[in-house]
Amino acid sequence: MMTAADLTPGSAPNESPDLGLLFHRLNNQLGIILANAELLESKVKDEISRARATQIVSGVLDALTTAREIRLKTRHS
């Protein structure tokens, strides 16, 4: 599972500070969405709402993985 440390600014040696800041902001925004979706997932009673929350969680995790892949490719270019 990806953590906030995976997308923190300044951890990539060949990365511009502006790009690092953008990844940091994106990670923070996705983290907020993820936390709220996981909370919703655990609190809702009906299966339809739980399934929708699970889709959000899955989508956010995919977005975090994609952001990490983009970051890795940009720092090697």
N, CA, C and O atoms as a CHARMM CRD file, in Angstrom:
* protein
*
  308
    1    1 MET  N      0.83800  -1.17900   0.00000 PROA 1      0.00000
    2    1 MET  CA     0.00000   0.00000   0.00000 PROA 1      0.00000
    3    1 MET  C      0.88200   1.24200   0.00000 PROA 1      0.00000
    4    1 MET  O      1.92300   1.26800   0.65700 PROA 1      0.00000
    5    2 MET  N      0.48000   2.24000  -0.71400 PROA 2      0.00000
    6    2 MET  CA     1.23700   3.48100  -0.82400 PROA 2      0.00000
    7    2 MET  C      0.97500   4.36100   0.39400 PROA 2      0.00000
    8    2 MET  O     -0.13800   4.41300   0.91700 PROA 2      0.00000
    9    3 THR  N      2.00800   5.03700   0.82400 PROA 3      0.00000
   10    3 THR  CA     1.87800   5.95200   1.96000 PROA 3      0.00000
   11    3 THR  C      2.17700   7.36400   1.51900 PROA 3      0.00000
   12    3 THR  O      2.62300   7.59000   0.39400 PROA 3      0.00000
   13    4 ALA  N      1.93300   8.31700   2.40100 PROA 4      0.00000
   14    4 ALA  CA     2.22100   9.71500   2.09600 PROA 4      0.00000
   15    4 ALA  C      3.69400   9.92700   1.81500 PROA 4      0.00000
   16    4 ALA  O      4.04700  10.81100   1.03400 PROA 4      0.00000
   17    5 ALA  N      4.55300   9.15000   2.42300 PROA 5      0.00000
   18    5 ALA  CA     5.99600   9.29400   2.22300 PROA 5      0.00000
   19    5 ALA  C      6.41400   8.95600   0.79800 PROA 5      0.00000
   20    5 ALA  O      7.47100   9.39300   0.34400 PROA 5      0.00000
   21    6 ASP  N      5.59000   8.17700   0.08200 PROA 6      0.00000
   22    6 ASP  CA     5.94000   7.80300  -1.28300 PROA 6      0.00000
   23    6 ASP  C      5.90900   8.98100  -2.24600 PROA 6      0.00000
   24    6 ASP  O      6.54500   8.92500  -3.29800 PROA 6      0.00000
   25    7 LEU  N      5.18600  10.04700  -1.91400 PROA 7      0.00000
   26    7 LEU  CA     5.04800  11.17600  -2.82200 PROA 7      0.00000
   27    7 LEU  C      5.43000  12.49600  -2.17400 PROA 7      0.00000
   28    7 LEU  O      4.89900  13.53900  -2.55600 PROA 7      0.00000
   29    8 THR  N      6.32300  12.48000  -1.22000 PROA 8      0.00000
   30    8 THR  CA     6.71200  13.72100  -0.57100 PROA 8      0.00000
   31    8 THR  C      7.69200  14.49300  -1.42700 PROA 8      0.00000
   32    8 THR  O      8.49200  13.89700  -2.14700 PROA 8      0.00000
   33    9 PRO  N      7.63700  15.84800  -1.35500 PROA 9      0.00000
   34    9 PRO  CA     8.53000  16.63300  -2.18900 PROA 9      0.00000
   35    9 PRO  C      9.97200  16.51500  -1.73500 PROA 9      0.00000
   36    9 PRO  O     10.26000  16.30500  -0.55600 PROA 9      0.00000
   37   10 GLY  N     10.87000  16.65600  -2.69900 PROA 10     0.00000
   38   10 GLY  CA    12.28500  16.69100  -2.36800 PROA 10     0.00000
   39   10 GLY  C     12.93400  15.32500  -2.23200 PROA 10     0.00000
   40   10 GLY  O     14.14500  15.24500  -2.02600 PROA 10     0.00000
   41   11 SER  N     12.16400  14.24600  -2.34100 PROA 11     0.00000
   42   11 SER  CA    12.76700  12.93200  -2.16700 PROA 11     0.00000
   43   11 SER  C     13.37600  12.40300  -3.46200 PROA 11     0.00000
   44   11 SER  O     14.13200  11.43200  -3.44000 PROA 11     0.00000
   45   12 ALA  N     13.05700  13.02400  -4.57000 PROA 12     0.00000
   46   12 ALA  CA    13.63700  12.61300  -5.84800 PROA 12     0.00000
   47   12 ALA  C     14.75700  13.57300  -6.20400 PROA 12     0.00000
   48   12 ALA  O     14.51700  14.77300  -6.34000 PROA 12     0.00000
   49   13 PRO  N     15.98500  13.06900  -6.36100 PROA 13     0.00000
   50   13 PRO  CA    17.13700  13.94800  -6.56600 PROA 13     0.00000
   51   13 PRO  C     17.08600  14.78600  -7.83500 PROA 13     0.00000
   52   13 PRO  O     17.56800  15.91800  -7.82200 PROA 13     0.00000
   53   14 ASN  N     16.52600  14.28200  -8.92700 PROA 14     0.00000
   54   14 ASN  CA    16.50500  15.01300 -10.19200 PROA 14     0.00000
   55   14 ASN  C     15.17600  15.69500 -10.46800 PROA 14     0.00000
   56   14 ASN  O     14.86400  15.99900 -11.62000 PROA 14     0.00000
   57   15 GLU  N     14.40400  15.93600  -9.44500 PROA 15     0.00000
   58   15 GLU  CA    13.07900  16.48400  -9.61200 PROA 15     0.00000
   59   15 GLU  C     13.06700  17.95700  -9.25900 PROA 15     0.00000
   60   15 GLU  O     13.65800  18.36400  -8.25900 PROA 15     0.00000
   61   16 SER  N     12.39500  18.75900 -10.07400 PROA 16     0.00000
   62   16 SER  CA    12.31500  20.18800  -9.77100 PROA 16     0.00000
   63   16 SER  C     11.45100  20.39600  -8.53600 PROA 16     0.00000
   64   16 SER  O     10.53900  19.61200  -8.27400 PROA 16     0.00000
   65   17 PRO  N     11.73900  21.46100  -7.76900 PROA 17     0.00000
   66   17 PRO  CA    10.94100  21.73400  -6.56800 PROA 17     0.00000
   67   17 PRO  C      9.46700  21.94600  -6.89300 PROA 17     0.00000
   68   17 PRO  O      8.59900  21.54200  -6.11900 PROA 17     0.00000
   69   18 ASP  N      9.17400  22.58000  -8.04100 PROA 18     0.00000
   70   18 ASP  CA     7.78300  22.80000  -8.41800 PROA 18     0.00000
   71   18 ASP  C      7.05000  21.48800  -8.65300 PROA 18     0.00000
   72   18 ASP  O      5.90700  21.32400  -8.22600 PROA 18     0.00000
   73   19 LEU  N      7.70900  20.55200  -9.33300 PROA 19     0.00000
   74   19 LEU  CA     7.10300  19.25400  -9.58800 PROA 19     0.00000
   75   19 LEU  C      6.92200  18.49000  -8.27600 PROA 19     0.00000
   76   19 LEU  O      5.89400  17.84500  -8.06800 PROA 19     0.00000
   77   20 GLY  N      7.90700  18.56200  -7.40200 PROA 20     0.00000
   78   20 GLY  CA     7.78900  17.91500  -6.09700 PROA 20     0.00000
   79   20 GLY  C      6.61700  18.46500  -5.30500 PROA 20     0.00000
   80   20 GLY  O      5.90200  17.71700  -4.63800 PROA 20     0.00000
   81   21 LEU  N      6.42000  19.78400  -5.37900 PROA 21     0.00000
   82   21 LEU  CA     5.29700  20.41600  -4.67700 PROA 21     0.00000
   83   21 LEU  C      3.96400  19.94100  -5.24700 PROA 21     0.00000
   84   21 LEU  O      3.01400  19.70200  -4.50200 PROA 21     0.00000
   85   22 LEU  N      3.89900  19.80800  -6.56000 PROA 22     0.00000
   86   22 LEU  CA     2.66300  19.32000  -7.18000 PROA 22     0.00000
   87   22 LEU  C      2.34500  17.89400  -6.75000 PROA 22     0.00000
   88   22 LEU  O      1.19300  17.57900  -6.45200 PROA 22     0.00000
   89   23 PHE  N      3.34500  17.04000  -6.71700 PROA 23     0.00000
   90   23 PHE  CA     3.11900  15.67100  -6.25300 PROA 23     0.00000
   91   23 PHE  C      2.69000  15.65800  -4.78400 PROA 23     0.00000
   92   23 PHE  O      1.82900  14.87000  -4.39200 PROA 23     0.00000
   93   24 HSD  N      3.28200  16.51400  -3.99200 PROA 24     0.00000
   94   24 HSD  CA     2.92300  16.61500  -2.57700 PROA 24     0.00000
   95   24 HSD  C      1.46100  17.03900  -2.42900 PROA 24     0.00000
   96   24 HSD  O      0.71200  16.44900  -1.65100 PROA 24     0.00000
   97   25 ARG  N      1.06900  18.05100  -3.17200 PROA 25     0.00000
   98   25 ARG  CA    -0.31900  18.52300  -3.10400 PROA 25     0.00000
   99   25 ARG  C     -1.29800  17.45100  -3.57600 PROA 25     0.00000
  100   25 ARG  O     -2.34000  17.23200  -2.95900 PROA 25     0.00000
  101   26 LEU  N     -0.95000  16.78600  -4.67700 PROA 26     0.00000
  102   26 LEU  CA    -1.80900  15.72200  -5.19400 PROA 26     0.00000
  103   26 LEU  C     -1.95500  14.60400  -4.16500 PROA 26     0.00000
  104   26 LEU  O     -3.05600  14.10100  -3.94200 PROA 26     0.00000
  105   27 ASN  N     -0.85500  14.21900  -3.54500 PROA 27     0.00000
  106   27 ASN  CA    -0.88500  13.17400  -2.53200 PROA 27     0.00000
  107   27 ASN  C     -1.77300  13.58300  -1.35300 PROA 27     0.00000
  108   27 ASN  O     -2.55300  12.77400  -0.85000 PROA 27     0.00000
  109   28 ASN  N     -1.65300  14.83400  -0.91800 PROA 28     0.00000
  110   28 ASN  CA    -2.48400  15.31500   0.18800 PROA 28     0.00000
  111   28 ASN  C     -3.96000  15.26100  -0.16700 PROA 28     0.00000
  112   28 ASN  O     -4.78000  14.82300   0.64000 PROA 28     0.00000
  113   29 GLN  N     -4.30500  15.70700  -1.37500 PROA 29     0.00000
  114   29 GLN  CA    -5.70400  15.70000  -1.79700 PROA 29     0.00000
  115   29 GLN  C     -6.25300  14.28100  -1.90300 PROA 29     0.00000
  116   29 GLN  O     -7.37100  14.00400  -1.46800 PROA 29     0.00000
  117   30 LEU  N     -5.46400  13.39400  -2.48000 PROA 30     0.00000
  118   30 LEU  CA    -5.90100  12.00200  -2.58800 PROA 30     0.00000
  119   30 LEU  C     -6.00500  11.34500  -1.21300 PROA 30     0.00000
  120   30 LEU  O     -6.88200  10.51200  -0.98400 PROA 30     0.00000
  121   31 GLY  N     -5.11500  11.71700  -0.30600 PROA 31     0.00000
  122   31 GLY  CA    -5.16800  11.17700   1.05500 PROA 31     0.00000
  123   31 GLY  C     -6.45200  11.55900   1.77700 PROA 31     0.00000
  124   31 GLY  O     -7.02700  10.74700   2.50100 PROA 31     0.00000
  125   32 ILE  N     -6.89900  12.79300   1.58100 PROA 32     0.00000
  126   32 ILE  CA    -8.15700  13.24400   2.19400 PROA 32     0.00000
  127   32 ILE  C     -9.32800  12.45900   1.62800 PROA 32     0.00000
  128   32 ILE  O    -10.20100  12.01100   2.37000 PROA 32     0.00000
  129   33 ILE  N     -9.34300  12.29300   0.31000 PROA 33     0.00000
  130   33 ILE  CA   -10.41900  11.52300  -0.32100 PROA 33     0.00000
  131   33 ILE  C    -10.40100  10.08500   0.17600 PROA 33     0.00000
  132   33 ILE  O    -11.44700   9.51700   0.49100 PROA 33     0.00000
  133   34 LEU  N     -9.21100   9.49900   0.24600 PROA 34     0.00000
  134   34 LEU  CA    -9.08000   8.11300   0.69400 PROA 34     0.00000
  135   34 LEU  C     -9.57300   7.94400   2.12900 PROA 34     0.00000
  136   34 LEU  O    -10.31900   7.00900   2.42300 PROA 34     0.00000
  137   35 ALA  N     -9.16400   8.83500   3.01200 PROA 35     0.00000
  138   35 ALA  CA    -9.58000   8.72600   4.41900 PROA 35     0.00000
  139   35 ALA  C    -11.09100   8.82200   4.55600 PROA 35     0.00000
  140   35 ALA  O    -11.69900   8.05400   5.30200 PROA 35     0.00000
  141   36 ASN  N    -11.69600   9.75600   3.84400 PROA 36     0.00000
  142   36 ASN  CA   -13.14800   9.91200   3.93100 PROA 36     0.00000
  143   36 ASN  C    -13.88700   8.73400   3.30000 PROA 36     0.00000
  144   36 ASN  O    -14.92100   8.30700   3.81400 PROA 36     0.00000
  145   37 ALA  N    -13.37300   8.21400   2.20800 PROA 37     0.00000
  146   37 ALA  CA   -14.01300   7.05600   1.57000 PROA 37     0.00000
  147   37 ALA  C    -13.91700   5.82000   2.45900 PROA 37     0.00000
  148   37 ALA  O    -14.87200   5.05000   2.56200 PROA 37     0.00000
  149   38 GLU  N    -12.76200   5.63100   3.10100 PROA 38     0.00000
  150   38 GLU  CA   -12.61600   4.48900   4.01200 PROA 38     0.00000
  151   38 GLU  C    -13.53600   4.63000   5.21900 PROA 38     0.00000
  152   38 GLU  O    -14.10900   3.64300   5.68300 PROA 38     0.00000
  153   39 LEU  N    -13.67900   5.85000   5.73000 PROA 39     0.00000
  154   39 LEU  CA   -14.59700   6.08400   6.84700 PROA 39     0.00000
  155   39 LEU  C    -16.02800   5.79600   6.42600 PROA 39     0.00000
  156   39 LEU  O    -16.77500   5.12800   7.14100 PROA 39     0.00000
  157   40 LEU  N    -16.40000   6.30400   5.26800 PROA 40     0.00000
  158   40 LEU  CA   -17.74200   6.05500   4.74800 PROA 40     0.00000
  159   40 LEU  C    -17.97900   4.56600   4.55400 PROA 40     0.00000
  160   40 LEU  O    -19.03800   4.04200   4.90000 PROA 40     0.00000
  161   41 GLU  N    -16.99100   3.89800   4.00200 PROA 41     0.00000
  162   41 GLU  CA   -17.07800   2.45700   3.74300 PROA 41     0.00000
  163   41 GLU  C    -17.35900   1.68300   5.03400 PROA 41     0.00000
  164   41 GLU  O    -18.11900   0.71400   5.02900 PROA 41     0.00000
  165   42 SER  N    -16.75000   2.11100   6.12500 PROA 42     0.00000
  166   42 SER  CA   -16.92100   1.39700   7.38800 PROA 42     0.00000
  167   42 SER  C    -18.21100   1.76600   8.12800 PROA 42     0.00000
  168   42 SER  O    -18.66300   1.02100   8.99700 PROA 42     0.00000
  169   43 LYS  N    -18.80100   2.91600   7.78300 PROA 43     0.00000
  170   43 LYS  CA   -19.97000   3.39500   8.52900 PROA 43     0.00000
  171   43 LYS  C    -21.31700   3.11800   7.86300 PROA 43     0.00000
  172   43 LYS  O    -22.32500   2.96900   8.55300 PROA 43     0.00000
  173   44 VAL  N    -21.34500   3.04600   6.53700 PROA 44     0.00000
  174   44 VAL  CA   -22.63400   2.89700   5.86000 PROA 44     0.00000
  175   44 VAL  C    -23.23700   1.52100   6.11500 PROA 44     0.00000
  176   44 VAL  O    -22.52700   0.53000   6.28700 PROA 44     0.00000
  177   45 LYS  N    -24.54000   1.49100   6.13300 PROA 45     0.00000
  178   45 LYS  CA   -25.24800   0.24300   6.43400 PROA 45     0.00000
  179   45 LYS  C    -25.64400  -0.53000   5.17600 PROA 45     0.00000
  180   45 LYS  O    -25.61200  -1.76000   5.15800 PROA 45     0.00000
  181   46 ASP  N    -26.02100   0.20600   4.12000 PROA 46     0.00000
  182   46 ASP  CA   -26.51900  -0.51000   2.94600 PROA 46     0.00000
  183   46 ASP  C    -25.37800  -0.89600   2.00400 PROA 46     0.00000
  184   46 ASP  O    -24.35700  -0.21300   1.92100 PROA 46     0.00000
  185   47 GLU  N    -25.57500  -1.98100   1.31800 PROA 47     0.00000
  186   47 GLU  CA   -24.55000  -2.55900   0.44100 PROA 47     0.00000
  187   47 GLU  C    -24.24400  -1.67300  -0.76300 PROA 47     0.00000
  188   47 GLU  O    -23.09500  -1.61900  -1.20200 PROA 47     0.00000
  189   48 ILE  N    -25.23000  -0.98500  -1.30200 PROA 48     0.00000
  190   48 ILE  CA   -24.99400  -0.13600  -2.47100 PROA 48     0.00000
  191   48 ILE  C    -24.03500   0.99600  -2.11600 PROA 48     0.00000
  192   48 ILE  O    -23.09000   1.26500  -2.85800 PROA 48     0.00000
  193   49 SER  N    -24.27200   1.65400  -0.99500 PROA 49     0.00000
  194   49 SER  CA   -23.39000   2.74300  -0.56600 PROA 49     0.00000
  195   49 SER  C    -21.99400   2.22000  -0.23500 PROA 49     0.00000
  196   49 SER  O    -20.99200   2.86000  -0.55400 PROA 49     0.00000
  197   50 ARG  N    -21.93600   1.06700   0.40000 PROA 50     0.00000
  198   50 ARG  CA   -20.63000   0.47800   0.72600 PROA 50     0.00000
  199   50 ARG  C    -19.85700   0.14200  -0.54700 PROA 50     0.00000
  200   50 ARG  O    -18.64900   0.36700  -0.62300 PROA 50     0.00000
  201   51 ALA  N    -20.55200  -0.39400  -1.53900 PROA 51     0.00000
  202   51 ALA  CA   -19.90400  -0.72900  -2.81300 PROA 51     0.00000
  203   51 ALA  C    -19.38300   0.53000  -3.50200 PROA 51     0.00000
  204   51 ALA  O    -18.30100   0.51300  -4.08800 PROA 51     0.00000
  205   52 ARG  N    -20.14300   1.61500  -3.43400 PROA 52     0.00000
  206   52 ARG  CA   -19.69400   2.87400  -4.03900 PROA 52     0.00000
  207   52 ARG  C    -18.46900   3.41300  -3.30900 PROA 52     0.00000
  208   52 ARG  O    -17.53000   3.89100  -3.94600 PROA 52     0.00000
  209   53 ALA  N    -18.47100   3.34200  -1.99400 PROA 53     0.00000
  210   53 ALA  CA   -17.31600   3.79500  -1.21600 PROA 53     0.00000
  211   53 ALA  C    -16.09300   2.94200  -1.52700 PROA 53     0.00000
  212   53 ALA  O    -14.97700   3.45600  -1.60800 PROA 53     0.00000
  213   54 THR  N    -16.30200   1.64300  -1.70100 PROA 54     0.00000
  214   54 THR  CA   -15.20600   0.73800  -2.05100 PROA 54     0.00000
  215   54 THR  C    -14.63400   1.09200  -3.41900 PROA 54     0.00000
  216   54 THR  O    -13.42200   1.00800  -3.62000 PROA 54     0.00000
  217   55 GLN  N    -15.48300   1.48400  -4.35500 PROA 55     0.00000
  218   55 GLN  CA   -15.01500   1.91300  -5.67600 PROA 55     0.00000
  219   55 GLN  C    -14.16700   3.18000  -5.56800 PROA 55     0.00000
  220   55 GLN  O    -13.16700   3.32100  -6.27100 PROA 55     0.00000
  221   56 ILE  N    -14.56600   4.09700  -4.68800 PROA 56     0.00000
  222   56 ILE  CA   -13.78900   5.31800  -4.48400 PROA 56     0.00000
  223   56 ILE  C    -12.41900   4.97600  -3.91300 PROA 56     0.00000
  224   56 ILE  O    -11.40200   5.49200  -4.37800 PROA 56     0.00000
  225   57 VAL  N    -12.39100   4.11000  -2.90800 PROA 57     0.00000
  226   57 VAL  CA   -11.12200   3.68800  -2.31200 PROA 57     0.00000
  227   57 VAL  C    -10.22700   3.07900  -3.37800 PROA 57     0.00000
  228   57 VAL  O     -9.04800   3.42200  -3.46700 PROA 57     0.00000
  229   58 SER  N    -10.76200   2.19400  -4.17400 PROA 58     0.00000
  230   58 SER  CA    -9.98800   1.54400  -5.23000 PROA 58     0.00000
  231   58 SER  C     -9.46900   2.56500  -6.24200 PROA 58     0.00000
  232   58 SER  O     -8.31500   2.49400  -6.66400 PROA 58     0.00000
  233   59 GLY  N    -10.31100   3.50100  -6.62400 PROA 59     0.00000
  234   59 GLY  CA    -9.90800   4.52800  -7.57700 PROA 59     0.00000
  235   59 GLY  C     -8.79400   5.41700  -7.04500 PROA 59     0.00000
  236   59 GLY  O     -7.86700   5.76900  -7.77400 PROA 59     0.00000
  237   60 VAL  N     -8.89200   5.77800  -5.77300 PROA 60     0.00000
  238   60 VAL  CA    -7.84900   6.61100  -5.16400 PROA 60     0.00000
  239   60 VAL  C     -6.52800   5.84800  -5.09700 PROA 60     0.00000
  240   60 VAL  O     -5.47400   6.41300  -5.38800 PROA 60     0.00000
  241   61 LEU  N     -6.57500   4.59400  -4.72400 PROA 61     0.00000
  242   61 LEU  CA    -5.34200   3.79700  -4.67700 PROA 61     0.00000
  243   61 LEU  C     -4.72000   3.66700  -6.06700 PROA 61     0.00000
  244   61 LEU  O     -3.49800   3.71700  -6.21000 PROA 61     0.00000
  245   62 ASP  N     -5.56000   3.50200  -7.08900 PROA 62     0.00000
  246   62 ASP  CA    -5.05100   3.47200  -8.46100 PROA 62     0.00000
  247   62 ASP  C     -4.42300   4.81300  -8.83500 PROA 62     0.00000
  248   62 ASP  O     -3.36800   4.85000  -9.46900 PROA 62     0.00000
  249   63 ALA  N     -5.06700   5.91400  -8.44300 PROA 63     0.00000
  250   63 ALA  CA    -4.53300   7.24700  -8.74200 PROA 63     0.00000
  251   63 ALA  C     -3.19400   7.47200  -8.04400 PROA 63     0.00000
  252   63 ALA  O     -2.28500   8.06400  -8.62700 PROA 63     0.00000
  253   64 LEU  N     -3.06600   7.00900  -6.81000 PROA 64     0.00000
  254   64 LEU  CA    -1.78900   7.13200  -6.09700 PROA 64     0.00000
  255   64 LEU  C     -0.69000   6.33700  -6.79500 PROA 64     0.00000
  256   64 LEU  O      0.44600   6.80000  -6.90200 PROA 64     0.00000
  257   65 THR  N     -1.02800   5.15700  -7.26300 PROA 65     0.00000
  258   65 THR  CA    -0.06000   4.33500  -7.98600 PROA 65     0.00000
  259   65 THR  C      0.33900   5.01200  -9.29800 PROA 65     0.00000
  260   65 THR  O      1.51900   5.03900  -9.64900 PROA 65     0.00000
  261   66 THR  N     -0.62100   5.55000 -10.00900 PROA 66     0.00000
  262   66 THR  CA    -0.33600   6.25100 -11.25900 PROA 66     0.00000
  263   66 THR  C      0.54900   7.46600 -11.02000 PROA 66     0.00000
  264   66 THR  O      1.50000   7.69900 -11.76700 PROA 66     0.00000
  265   67 ALA  N      0.24200   8.23900  -9.98500 PROA 67     0.00000
  266   67 ALA  CA     1.05600   9.41100  -9.65800 PROA 67     0.00000
  267   67 ALA  C      2.48200   9.00200  -9.33400 PROA 67     0.00000
  268   67 ALA  O      3.43100   9.67600  -9.73700 PROA 67     0.00000
  269   68 ARG  N      2.63800   7.91300  -8.61500 PROA 68     0.00000
  270   68 ARG  CA     3.99000   7.43000  -8.27700 PROA 68     0.00000
  271   68 ARG  C      4.74000   6.99900  -9.53100 PROA 68     0.00000
  272   68 ARG  O      5.93000   7.28300  -9.67400 PROA 68     0.00000
  273   69 GLU  N      4.04700   6.31000 -10.44300 PROA 69     0.00000
  274   69 GLU  CA     4.68000   5.88600 -11.69300 PROA 69     0.00000
  275   69 GLU  C      5.10300   7.09400 -12.52600 PROA 69     0.00000
  276   69 GLU  O      6.19400   7.09700 -13.09500 PROA 69     0.00000
  277   70 ILE  N      4.26300   8.10700 -12.60300 PROA 70     0.00000
  278   70 ILE  CA     4.60000   9.33300 -13.34000 PROA 70     0.00000
  279   70 ILE  C      5.82100   9.98600 -12.70800 PROA 70     0.00000
  280   70 ILE  O      6.73800  10.41700 -13.40600 PROA 70     0.00000
  281   71 ARG  N      5.82400  10.05400 -11.39500 PROA 71     0.00000
  282   71 ARG  CA     6.94700  10.68100 -10.71000 PROA 71     0.00000
  283   71 ARG  C      8.24600   9.93000 -10.98800 PROA 71     0.00000
  284   71 ARG  O      9.27800  10.54800 -11.25000 PROA 71     0.00000
  285   72 LEU  N      8.19800   8.61900 -10.93400 PROA 72     0.00000
  286   72 LEU  CA     9.40000   7.82500 -11.19400 PROA 72     0.00000
  287   72 LEU  C      9.89500   8.02800 -12.63400 PROA 72     0.00000
  288   72 LEU  O     11.10000   8.12800 -12.86400 PROA 72     0.00000
  289   73 LYS  N      8.97900   8.08900 -13.59100 PROA 73     0.00000
  290   73 LYS  CA     9.37000   8.29700 -14.99300 PROA 73     0.00000
  291   73 LYS  C      9.93700   9.69100 -15.20500 PROA 73     0.00000
  292   73 LYS  O     10.88700   9.85500 -15.97000 PROA 73     0.00000
  293   74 THR  N      9.38100  10.69100 -14.55300 PROA 74     0.00000
  294   74 THR  CA     9.86600  12.06600 -14.75800 PROA 74     0.00000
  295   74 THR  C     11.21100  12.29400 -14.09700 PROA 74     0.00000
  296   74 THR  O     11.98100  13.13800 -14.55600 PROA 74     0.00000
  297   75 ARG  N     11.50500  11.59000 -13.06500 PROA 75     0.00000
  298   75 ARG  CA    12.80500  11.80900 -12.42400 PROA 75     0.00000
  299   75 ARG  C     13.92200  11.05200 -13.12800 PROA 75     0.00000
  300   75 ARG  O     15.09800  11.32200 -12.88300 PROA 75     0.00000
  301   76 HSD  N     13.58000  10.12000 -13.98600 PROA 76     0.00000
  302   76 HSD  CA    14.60300   9.39600 -14.75300 PROA 76     0.00000
  303   76 HSD  C     14.80700   9.98400 -16.13800 PROA 76     0.00000
  304   76 HSD  O     15.64100   9.49100 -16.89800 PROA 76     0.00000
  305   77 SER  N     14.05400  11.03900 -16.48700 PROA 77     0.00000
  306   77 SER  CA    14.20600  11.61900 -17.82700 PROA 77     0.00000
  307   77 SER  C     15.21900  12.73300 -17.84500 PROA 77     0.00000
  308   77 SER  O     15.46500  13.32600 -18.89500 PROA 77     0.00000
